[in-house]
Amino acid sequence: MKQDEPRSLLPHMRLDDLLSELQGRLEAVLATRDRVHALLDAVVSVGSDLALETVLRRIVETATTLVDACYGAMGVIGEENTLVQFVPVGLTEEEIARIEHWPHGLGLLGLLIKDPQILRLAHITDHPESYGFPPGHPEMGSFLGVPIRVRDEVFGNLYLTEKRGGGEFDEDDEAVVVALATAAGVAIENARLYEDTRRRETWLKASSEVTTRLLSGAEPDEVLALMARRTREMSEADVVAVLLPGDDGDTLLGAVAEGEGTPAGAGITGREVAISGTLAGRAFLSGEPLMSNDSDDDIDTDIEDELSMGPVAVVPIGRAGAVRGVLWLGKRHGRMPFSHLELEMFHAFAGQAAVALELAETRKNAERLGLLEDRDRIAKDLHDVVIQRLFAVAMTLMGAVRMVERPEASSRVQSAIDELDTTIRQIRSTIFALQTPREESAPSLRAQVVDLVEGARGHLGFMPGLSMEGRLDTEVSPAVAEHLLAVLREALSNLVRHAKASRADVTVRNEDRLLTLIVTDNGVGVPAAGRRSGLRNLEDRAHRLGGSFELTAPEGGGTRLQWSVPLS
């Protein structure tokens, strides 16, 4: 029996081996199942969001989890085969701070851009193209690079490094990442299509809103602020500003800015940007949109450098030769740069806004012309109809006053004639005011006289009478106007402080190139004793201009001040 014992143990030993092998294969099947489930969950997770930047980060995070990598990154390829965006995962804030700059797409990363093939290395330094990591970048061992395709276009590359535990990425890791990259391509395409559709819709709404606001009579500054606000919302830029030409013709001035409350956008409003040698100036002079990325160190900029901006787009407002300003958009360092499609949309939006601005200006000019025509028509009607009738009535009364025998009646008729004469002078003054174009930038002499007289009303307790005759706004120079206003101001001040009057009249007239100011009141008159420095100043002003000054007491009491100067 003992001789048969070794023979009986052989089946048991083979069975144990088979069971161990079976157990190992079952564990491998379970691990594969778990990995497939994790991959399916990852595919669902990646495709569950439509924000492109969120989708990219989620792809990298999912890939590092699936293959147990310490570090991962997504390198987005630009339109000139350069890295335009780098989305890292696994780096701490301290490690990021030590990195001088993100990779520019050189060395091994550049190889994957030029030849988008799967690349798996046991150690990243073993490859001859392994260089180009920026200073401060952490050391990395194993490497797995997989291109991500969107239809026939290579969108970017997925980089995974440093497998946990010091191992290497195997064929299973490669298969999982390739499967994830395929699903990621679909998710990226959906996100891009969604963003393009949403962006086009919002651009159309914004263009319609800006045009409507302009044509409804809104001020241009208000519309420019709306334009900057909508542009920032749609482009997701950190700062958007509108730069308008300065008075010197050599600079652009920050008119409005959105995002100015952020540290990046502080101080744009009112900032001067030189036209010569800057990106904004080049766009202003050429009438063509321009942009720069983080890697465009050769572009001479101004505001971009001072604000520490990364990607920048500058769009002219208007066509070449008739540019009204530029629309400036900036993003922080590390963010995805503007695409050529976005730049074209910015340009179309700014062009439509420029057309709307031009239409609004044309409409305002037409309204201003219509107003001037109405004023001219009213002036002609007053001159040809009203004044002639009033003059005829006055002539009739003057002929009838001799026929009136009673003194009281004759006096009343004469008073009516005087009132008609005053009314005719006031209507003529109104005609001159209607025929004189008003400058919006500065108040006219007539308006300033009215302001002074109305300002004295509260101190006097009554409104002084006011009569203005002749061409005051066109024939009186600014220097003489300043003297006239100073004399009127002093006369009204004396009237308030000393006259104790219940009635006053102010007359300003330009007759035969002689400017005359008359202020009369029914007060106590000029006291015999008192300071005369103010009156001497009025007399000196008249003499310096070759004119005269006279202060008299009329027979009925009160004071009459007359200040006259010739108009050269």
C-alpha angles and dihedrals in degrees: 000000000000091000089060095051097085090049090052091051094058096075090049092052093049090047091053090051091049091048091049091049090047091049091050092050091047090052090049090049091049091048090049090048091050090048092049090049090049090049091050091048089049092051090051091047094049093051096045095084131059100196104105098214090048091049092052094051092046091053092054094045091049094049094051090051095049096052097030094242123166095214134028137171142179117221112199113207117224130215092273097048095264132123105263096170134024119194110190128191129189099032120119122227090254091053091048091050091054093054110095094209140337117270115280095210100271131137117006093357090052090051091057089049093051094039109026099202133132110271124191122178133179089214125011094220092060092076117087091224092056104124139091101082109144121243113278094029112141120250114264133195124183117034138199122180123184126177119230114217128198103199104307094338124094103227096183146303132275112221122196123179143174107028109218116258093030095276131134130254108257135202092273090055089050092050092049093049092046090052091048091048090054091052090043090057090057092047092049092049091050091048092049093048091048092048092047091050093045092046094051091049093049091045090054092049092047093049091050092048094050092047092047093049092050096047092046091063103265117155116261093238090056091049093048089053089050089048092053092046094050092044091054092048093050100040095041088224119160094226132019123182138174114222118197129191115273125231093255094058092229100083143048118226125214103242102172134358136191117206091029090131090067120085089247094055101041115133103009095125108086093011116138118223119192114238093212115078099002133108091236091050092050091053091047094051098040099039089223127118117248136187140186134199134212090267096051096100093153094067113100107227138167118185091032092061095044092052093043092236126171117197112022133185124192120192125185117233101225137009127300111288093021104055112155096191142307135273109224121199126183138181131194121262113280097028123120111274124237115274126226089249091056090046090054090050091049089050093049091048093049090046092053090047089052091052090049090050090051092048091049091051091048090050092050091048090050090050091048091049091049090050091050091049090051091049091049091050091049090049091051092048091050092048099042100037116016099040092045092052093046090048090051091051091049091050090050092051091047089055092047097048091076090056094056110095101185112082093217093055092044090052092050092050090050090051089052090051090051091050090050090050091051091047091052090052092049092050090051089051089052090050091054090049092051092049094049114088114232120228113220093207097063133019117252124246090253091053092050092050090051090050092052094048093046090047090059091053095083093052096044098044092230138061114256117228114255131200125174121185135181133010102324101154098048106034102037112084119224091248094054090042090057090054092048093051092048091052092047090048091052093046092051091047091054089046091054096044104038116011101072086201130164095200136033137170130203122200125184117179141165108207124166090345091304115123112209132183118193123183118181132176140172095231134120095290129232113324116237093230126043144083116312100184093110093051091047089054090054091050092048091052090053094047093048088057094044094255140113140251127204132178115189140165112234121221093254092055133256128078136296119200118190122183118178133176131172120245110228 
